[in-house]
Amino acid sequence: MTRLNNTNLGRLAPEIASPGYDRGAVTPGIVHFGVGGFHRAHQAMYLDALMNRGEALDWGIVGVGVMPGDRRMQEALAGQDHLYTLIIKHPDGRREPRVIGSLIDYRFAPDDPEAVIELLADPAIRIVSLTVTEGGYNFHPVSGEFDLANPDIRHDLDHPAAPRTTFGLIVEGLARRRERGLAPFTVMSCDNIQGNGEVAKETFTAYARARDAALADWVEASVAFPNAMVDRITPVTTEADIAELNERFDVEDAWPVVCEPFTQWVLEDHFVAGRPSLEAAGVQMVDDVVPYELMKLRLLNASHQALTYFGYLAGYRYAHEVCRDPLFVDFLLDYMRREGSPTLAPVPGIDLEDYRLTLIERFANPEVKDTLARLCAESSDRIPKWLVPVIREQLARGGEIHRSAAVVASWARYAEGVDEQGQPIEVVDRLRDELMAIAAENGTRPTAFIENRELFGDLAADPRFREAYLSALALLHERGARATLEALVTTQGEV
């Protein structure tokens, strides 16, 4: 078996693509916070593609981990010269392995925050990118205000030279550049948040303002925060994936990444210190990302929520199982066509019906094995951003909302923590205890879940939404997930 590292690249099987450039010539240009599966299947892959063209060798990526769980990634990558295998899983069973070399270093910030700050202050770093998840921006899900009461944020404001958070590290790096008369870097969010660049600007500026008003003014005026839409289904790597790479391709990789064939990155062309020629690797550089990001958030991401709770309650455990069931496909397409799509403006260059059908094909890829448990996780960071805006817009225009309301009801039913077979559900959410306590009242006070203003604002006061939600929740309890979907599909939404 061939252990993955620089020395052994030439010994890999010929069907494994590997860096065709000298990794020793690659120098840092990007610092990335939140190195997980998605970043390694997406942004790092695009940079690797450019490097294989002989370009962007001064745009190497240095990863940074902030959370305790990130140490495992540091250790896995350090043991193999920061190389890893990206495995594209085609629906017909084919595997397309490719070794990615654009990630050239990884720092675990708790070990040495000063070293990370000085890296950020280095003028060679011109982009700082983020995949820190929806919850990583530290803002209130309804008000959108930056949470200055967060204990880690309070610590960083009191100890700016020894920060614990992404905000503390990045803003201290910017502060040192300002003090030294250096240009700032671009902060590039790659997270699934509507207006992710704007959210990043608001939250980082809010942190900077709490620290120093003059610094905040400089950040607001000088730092670029481009918006982006990113897309590639990247399930959690399993032990079976690692074993398959060993057995089929004779590669020992501590943490490979698996993904679907599809990939898309739409990026606002707004950078203050230059950028790689990403368009040469297939990135869509545009003036306005909003139409694309809304399409993705309200069709792909919201559809994931539409399939996952109903699917799990009905006994499925994988997305492809759900999307090979005609009942679920009809429900998903009805949601996309009749509720999600009416809230979208025209998307340049995109045929929405083709996009919707392509989503079903992607979800139904049996090789990806995207678990419903993954899609059900951290719902409190997802539903308010992906689905609640659809409900609000449809209510405002008098459009259909029954399917969206039913998805919220399926989440409430899922949060009860027991499936339809009486088996426990492992709810994974930053608000787990709070949500499960509220969901426990579903039987006696059925509006309890949607009365949570932290997540839903005043939606519970809207009679149309409340009625649709209560009808779906009652049917979920009385007859189950499948019967609820049958009623929604056969009655064109109303139950």
N, C-alpha and C positions, 0 to 999 in steps of 0.2 A: 504494500500500500504506500502511496506517495503522499507524504505530509506536505501540506500547502505552505510554501514560503518562497522567498526570492530565489534561493538556490535551486529549488526543484521545479521552477516554471518550465524549463526545457524538457523535463521528464514526463510532463502530463500527456495523456492520450491525445492524439491529433484532433479528435472531435471536440475537445475543450478549447474554446477560444481563450486566449490569454493576452496580457498587455504586449503590444508590439512596439512599445517605446521603452526607453531607458528610465526606469523608475528613479534611479539615482539622480537624474537630471530634473526631476519634478520638484519644484519649490512651493512653499505654502502661499496661497492667495485667499483662501476661504477658511473661516472657522465655522464649524457647524455644531450647534447645540441640539442634542436629542438624536444620537445615532442609533436608530432602530432598523427594523426590516424595511420600512417604507423608504427612508432616506437612501438606504443602500441599494434598493431596487429602482430608484428613481433618479434623484439629483446626482448621486455619485456615478450612476450608470451613464448619464448624459455627459458628465465631465470625462469619464473614461473613454467614451466614444470620440470626443474631441481629441483627446490625447493620442488615440490610435490613428488619427488623421495627421498627427504631427503638430497639433495646435494645443494651446492652453497649458503648456507645461509649467507655466508660472502661476497656475490656478489650482495647485494641489490642495486637498481638503485635510484640515486637522479637526478631528472630532473632539467634542468636549462632553463629558458626562457630569451631571450635577446631582442626580438622585442616587440614593444608596444602591439601588439595583443596577446602576450603570457600571459598577465595578466589574461585574461578570463580563460585560462587553469589552471593557478595557483588557482584561486578562485573556479573553479569547483572541482578540485581534493582535495583541502584543506577541503572542506565541507563534504568529504566522506572518510577521512583517506587515501587518495591517491589510493583507490580502484576504479576499473571501470569494466564494463561488456564488454567482447568481444563477439560479436554475429556472428557466422559463418552462412552465408546464402547459403543453398544448392539449386541446381537448381530445385528440386522437391517441394520447398516451406518450407522444414523443417528448423527450427532454432536451432542452437546449442549454447546456452549461456554459458559463462564461466567467472567467476570473476577472474581477474588477481591481484595478490598481490605483485609482485616483485618490483613495483615502490613504494618506501617507503617515499619519500619526494620530494618537488619541490620548487626551489628557483627562484624568479623573480629578475634577476640580477640588473636591474635599481634601485630597492629599496635598495640594499646593495651589491654593487660589491665586497667590502672587504670580506664579509662573503663567497661569492662564491670563491674568490681567495684562502682564507684560507682552504676552503674545498678541492680545487684542490691541495693544498700543503700538505694535510694530507696523510701520508704514507699508510693509509688504502685504499686510492683510487688508483687502479692499472690500470684501463682502463677509458679513456674518449672517449665516442662515439658520433657520429654526424649523424643527419639527418637534415641538414640545407638547403636542396634543391640545385639544380645545381648552382643557382645564389649566394649561400652563401659563395662560395670560393673566391670571389672577384678577379677573373682573367679574362683577356680579352678573348672573345669567339674565336678569330682567333689566336692571337699571344700566348695566354696562359700566358702572363706576369701578375704578381701580380700588382694590381692597387694601387700604393702608393699615388695616388692623391685623393683617396676616403676621403672625409672630416672626416668621423668617424675614419678611419685608422690614418689620421694625428693627430686627437685628442688623440688617444690612444698612439701614439708614443711620443707625448708631455706630456701626463699625464698617465704614465704606471701603477700607483697605483690606478687610477680611470677610468678604461677602459669602453667603450661602446659596443665593439664588441666581438664576439667569439674569434677572434685572440688575442685581447688584454687580455682577461680574461685567456685563456689557457696558453699563453706564459708567463704572469706574474706568474701564478701558477707554471710553470716549472722553471722560474727564481728563485723563492723562494726555491723550492726543491734543485736546484743546490747550492744556497747560504748556505743552511742548511746541505749539504752533504747527501741528500736523493736521492734515485734512482728515475728516471723518471717514468712516466706512459706510457702506450701504447695509441696512438691516433687511434681510429678505425672508419673509415668512413663507413657509411651504405647508402650512397647516390648513385643515378643512374648516375654515371660518369665513363667513361672508365678509368681504373687505378685509382680508387678513393683514394686508399692509397697513390699512388705516387703523385696525385694531392694535397692531404692533406699535404704530406711531403714538396712538393715544395712551397706551399703557406704559411704554418706556418713557414718554414725555412726562406722564403723571408721576412716575417714580422719580425721575430727575428733578421735577419741580418740588417734590417733597424734600428733596435733598438740597437743592440750590437753584433759585429762580433764574439766575444768569446762565447756569449750565443748561437748564431746561429750554431757555430761549434759543441757545445755540443749537441744541439737538433739534428743536422744532424747525429752525431755519436752515440747518445745514445737512442733516442726515436724510438720506432717501429711504423710503419704506415702500417699495413697489408691491402692488397687489399681484397675486398669482392664483391660478387654478391648477391643481395637480391631481393626477388620477392614475392609479394602478392598483389593482387588488393584490394585496401582499399579506397572505395569512401568516400566522405565527409558525415559525420553523419547528418541526417536531423531531423526535428521535428517529422516527421512520424516515424522514427526509435525509437526515445525516447518514443513516444506515444505507439508504438507497444510493447516495452519492459514493459511499465507500464501495458498495457491491457492483454498481453499474459502471463506474468510471474510475475506480481505484484511487480516489482522492480522500485524504483525511483532512477534514475541515471542521473546526470546533463549532462554527456557527455560520453555515451557509444561509442563503436567503432564497425563498421560492416565490414565484409570482406568476401572473397570467401573461399572455403575449401582449395584450393591449397596454399602451402607455400614452399619456398626454400631459403636456405642460404648456399652459398659456400664461405668459408673463408680461407684465407691464414694463415697457422699456424706459425705466427711470432709475438710473444709477449715478452716484456722485464720484466714483473713483474708478470708472471703467468696469468692464465685464468681459467674460469669455464670449466668443462668437457662438452662443448657444443655438442660434437659428440653424447653424450648419449641422447640428446634431438632431434637428427635428423639433426644437422648441418653437412655439408660435409666439413671436414677439409682437405685442399689440399696444395700442394707445389706451384701450379700455378693456379691462378684464371682466367687468361686471356681468355682461350677458353670459359669458362662458361659466363663470363661477356659480351664478344662480342656477343655470342649467344643471350643473353637476350636483350642487348641494340639494336642490329640490327634486331632482329626478333620481340620480344614483344614490346619494347618501340617504335621502328620505325614504327611498324604496327599500334600502337595506333595513331601515327601521320598520317598514311596512311588512316585510317578510319575516323578520327574525323572531318577534314575540309570538305571533300567530303560529309560525312554523315550529318553534320550540314547544309551545303548548300542545300542538297537534301531534307531537312525537318525533318530529324530524330533528336532526342534530347538525346538518350541513346545509349550506345555502344551495348547493346544486340539487339536493333532494327536493327542496321546496320548489325550485324553478324547473323541475321536470314534472310537476303536478299541475295539470291544466287549470284547476280551480285557482291555485295561487297565481299562476301566470295571468289569468283573466283579471284577478283582483289588482295585481300590480300594474297591468296596462291600463285598467280603468282609472286607478289613482293617477298615473302619470298623464294620461290623456285628458282627464276631466277635472283634476284638481291641481296637480303640480304644474303642468304646461300652461294653463291659462294665466298663471302669475308671471310668466316669462316674457321679456321683450324679444324681438327677433335676434337670433344669434348668427352673426356673419359667418357664412360658409358652412353652416350646419343644417342638415335636414333632420328636424326633430323626430319625425316618425322613424327614420332610420336609426337615430341615436337611441330611441326607446327600445326598439327591437334588438339592437346590439347589446344593450344592457342586459336583457333577458338571456341572450346567448352567453354573455360573460358570466353572469350569475350561475348559469347552468353547467359551466365547465366542471366536469367531475374530477379532473385531475388536481385542481386547485385545493379542493377540500377545505373551503373556508368555513370555519365552525360558526354556528349560530351563537355559541357562548361568547365568541369574540365580538360579534356584531351586537350582542345584547349588553356588552360592558359599557360602563360610563354613560348610560343613557341620559343622565341629568346634564351632561355637557353637550349632548347631541340633539335630543328632541327639541329643546328650546331654540336651537340655532338653525335646524334643518327643516323641521315640520311646523312648529308654531307659526313662523312667518307665513307659510302657505295658508294656514287656517285663518290668520288675521286678514290677509289680502282677499281671500275668497269670501269671508264674511262681509268685508267692506264693499265688495262688488256684487254681492248677492249670489255668488257662485256656490257650487256643491262643496260640502265639507264632511259628508258622512263617513267617507273612507278614512280621512285624516283623523277624525274624531275617534273612529274605531281603532286606529293604530295607537292612539293615546290610551284608550281603554285596554288594549292588549298589553301595553306596558304596565298599567296599573294591576292587571290580573297577574302578570309575570312577577311583579314585585311582591306579591303575596308569598312567594318563596316555595310554592308547591305546585307541581304540574298536574295535568288531568288524570294521571295515573297514581297520584298521591305521593310521587317521589319528590324529594327536596330539590329545589333550584338554588344553585350557588349564585346569588346576586352579587355582581361586581360593580361597585359604584362608589365614588367618593362620599355620597350621601346615603350609603346603603342602609344604615340603621334607621335614619329618619324616614326614608322611603318605605321601608318594610313596616315600620310602625304605622304610617298613614294608610298603607295598603291593607293592613289588618282590619281597618274600619270599613272596607269596601262593602261588606255585607250589611252593616248597620247604618252607615252614613255614606251612601254611594258617591256623593260629590266630594268626599274628603280629599281625594288625590288631586283633583283639579283645582281645589281651593288653595293649594300651595302657591302662593303669590310669587315665591322665589323663582318658580319654574314657569308659571303660566300667567303671571300678572292678573288681570281682571277677566280672563276668559270664562271663568265659571259663572260670571254674571250675564253672559250672553245666552239668551234662551235657545237659539238655534244650536249652538255648540253644546250646551248642557244637555239638551234633549237627545242629540245624536250620540253623545258620549254615554249617557245613562242607558239608552236602548242597547248599545253594543255591549256595555259592561254586564247588563242583565242577561243578555243572550249568551255571553261567554260563561257566565255562572250556571245558567240553566241547561244549555245544550252543548257548550264547548266551542273551541276555536273553529273547527271545520264548518259546523252548522252556521256560525256567525258569518263566515265568508260566503257560504252558499246564499244566505239571505242578502248580503250586500251585493253580490254579483247578479242574482236573479231579479232583484228589485232596483237595479241601477243605483245602488248606494244607500237607500233608506232601509232601515231595519225596524 
